[in-house]
């Protein structure tokens, strides 16, 4: 399966991490072809095959993978031995310090985020769309990693995956007002009568306020590059999901 390498994590042999593209799987249109989500209407057997292909690519046991039933919330789950591939929790962030336990976040315009603490050997996978970003899912996950594993902010390495950019994410005035009221007016762009939002600007502001410097952004707009990634907007809402995966070795 085709993946996007992450330069920020390259120096660390104790983890494997990547984001997928929409290529290298077997799903049929409109999920062509590496869809990893079960909830979008794709053939479940094809989705399982795609997961097996990704597991082969990144060298992990598919049954040990933990993914999420994502709900645009600020709910964070600490992954333990009770969870497995067939029991995805309802949440928008996963954290763990368990080795050989892959964590997965799926997206099709929202920002998937992977976090690694090389000191305490802890990882996280976070789903941050507009709602999650405005509800501070990323800072809350960072706080939870500190509480659960003793992770210090200055030691965290964080990658923001492919997502829809401010070039394409048009919103309404109600959402724009909410962004402004929460101090994120800088994430808005106005063009004629339209207003656009860049979610990553919100996330990067949150990380800056936490004095976190080890950050990489995959600057690929999923809507502009819907040939390479799934995009909920560009694909008229019927599409697959790419994923970010991180594994402690």
Secondary structure, 3 states (H helix, E strand, C coil): CCEECCHHHCCCCCEEEEEECCCCCCCCCCCCCCCCCCCCCCCHHHHHHHHHHHHHHHCCCHHHCECEECCCCCCEEECCCCCCCCCCEECCEEEECCCCCCEEEEECCCEEEEEEECCCCEEEEEEECHHHHHCCHHHHHHHHHHHHHCCCHHHEEEEECCECCCCCCEECHHHHHHHHHCCCHHHEEEECCEEEECHHHHHHHHHHHCCCCCEEECCCECCCCCCCCCCCCCCCCCCCCEEEEEEEC
